[in-house]
């Protein structure tokens, strides 16, 4: 979001971005409300205008507990956004050396080998990220006379 507060439609609860109250609760970090909405039967697989569902947002925010609850309650781990990226892609992009959400999504059937519209899978992205980080670390050492740098 661009910092602008979405307008809410009081009748449907869906905002101008197509986000449901459940998605907004996850985005706002209000996990208590998210759990309450889930317990009251919120549709877990509604996608916003970009094709993101609750699992995409939980993966982006690295919210392990809400991700687990969504999966246990039957959220589909293979819904794809407008670029063909599923929650596993989002989790890969936002993992930051914490792989619990990736493991959860895979355990609940996320398609590891699904290729997005650009022909890339979550595994491809993981390898790209890893290789990119290795290059950053190598350059950091090289620019420091071969000594360990704050980057290593």
C-alpha positions in Angstrom: 0.0 0.0 0.0 1.1 3.5 -0.6 0.4 4.8 2.9 -3.1 5.9 1.9 -5.8 4.4 4.0 -8.2 2.2 2.0 -11.8 3.2 1.9 -14.1 0.6 3.5 -17.4 -0.6 2.1 -19.4 -1.0 5.3 -21.9 -3.4 3.6 -19.4 -5.9 2.2 -16.4 -5.3 4.4 -14.2 -5.3 1.2 -12.1 -2.3 0.7 -11.2 -0.5 -2.6 -8.3 -3.0 -3.1 -10.6 -6.0 -2.9 -9.2 -6.9 0.5 -11.5 -8.6 3.0 -11.6 -7.9 6.8 -9.5 -11.0 7.3 -6.8 -9.8 4.9 -6.8 -6.4 6.5 -6.5 -7.9 10.0 -3.4 -9.8 8.8 -2.0 -6.7 7.1 -2.5 -4.7 10.3 -0.9 -7.4 12.4 -4.2 -7.8 14.3 -3.9 -11.6 14.7 -6.5 -11.7 17.4 -9.1 -10.3 15.0 -7.8 -12.6 12.2 -8.3 -15.6 14.4 -11.8 -14.4 15.4 -12.8 -13.9 11.8 -11.5 -17.4 10.9 -13.4 -19.0 13.8 -16.6 -17.2 12.6 -16.2 -18.7 9.1 -14.4 -16.1 7.1 -13.7 -17.2 3.5 -10.0 -18.0 3.6 -9.4 -18.1 -0.1 -10.8 -14.7 -1.3 -8.3 -12.9 -3.5 -7.8 -9.2 -3.7 -7.5 -7.2 -6.9 -3.9 -8.4 -7.4 -4.8 -12.0 -6.7 -3.3 -12.1 -3.2 -5.2 -14.2 -0.6 -4.8 -14.3 3.2 -1.9 -16.8 2.9 0.0 -14.4 0.6 -0.2 -11.7 3.2 0.5 -14.0 6.2 3.6 -15.2 4.3 4.7 -11.7 3.4 4.4 -10.6 7.1 6.2 -13.8 8.2 3.3 -14.6 10.6 3.9 -18.3 11.3 0.9 -18.8 13.7 -1.7 -17.3 11.4 -0.2 -19.1 8.5 -0.6 -22.4 10.4 -4.1 -21.6 11.4 -5.1 -20.7 7.8 -3.6 -24.0 6.5 -5.2 -26.1 9.3 -8.6 -24.6 8.5 -8.3 -25.4 4.8 -6.8 -22.4 3.1 -5.6 -23.3 -0.4 -1.7 -22.9 -0.6 -1.8 -22.9 -4.4 -3.8 -19.8 -5.2 -1.8 -17.6 -7.6 -1.7 -13.9 -7.9 -1.8 -11.9 -11.2 1.9 -12.8 -11.8 1.3 -16.5 -11.2 3.0 -16.4 -7.8 1.6 -18.4 -4.9 2.1 -18.0 -1.2 5.2 -20.1 -1.4 6.8 -17.6 -3.7 5.9 -14.8 -1.3 7.2 -16.8 1.7 10.5 -17.4 -0.3 10.9 -13.7 -1.0 10.3 -12.8 2.6 12.0 -15.7 4.4 15.0 -13.8 5.7 16.7 -17.0 6.9 13.5 -18.2 8.6 12.1 -21.2 6.8 9.2 -22.2 9.1 6.5 -20.8 6.8 8.1 -22.3 3.7 8.1 -25.7 5.5 4.5 -25.3 6.6 3.3 -24.4 3.1 5.1 -27.3 1.5 3.7 -29.7 4.2 0.2 -28.5 3.3 0.8 -29.1 -0.4 2.1 -25.9 -1.9 3.4 -26.5 -5.4 7.2 -26.2 -5.1 7.8 -26.5 -8.8 4.9 -24.2 -10.0 6.3 -21.7 -12.5 4.9 -18.2 -12.6 4.2 -16.1 -15.7 8.0 -15.5 -16.0 8.8 -19.2 -15.9 10.3 -19.0 -12.4 9.5 -21.3 -9.5 9.9 -20.6 -5.8 13.1 -22.8 -5.9 14.5 -20.7 -8.7 13.9 -17.6 -6.6 15.5 -19.2 -3.5 18.6 -20.0 -5.5 18.7 -16.4 -7.0 18.4 -14.9 -3.5 21.1 -17.2 -2.1 23.5 -16.5 -5.0 22.9 -12.8 -4.7 23.6 -12.8 -1.0 26.8 -14.8 -1.6 28.0 -12.2 -4.1 27.3 -9.4 -1.7 29.2 -11.1 1.1 32.1 -11.9 -1.3 32.3 -8.2 -2.5 32.2 -7.0 1.1 35.2 -9.2 2.0 37.0 -8.2 -1.2 36.6 -4.5 -0.5 37.9 -4.9 3.0 41.4 -6.2 2.0 40.3 -9.8 2.4 39.3 -9.3 6.1 35.9 -10.1 7.4 33.6 -7.2 7.0 30.3 -6.2 8.7 28.6 -7.9 5.8 30.1 -11.3 6.6 
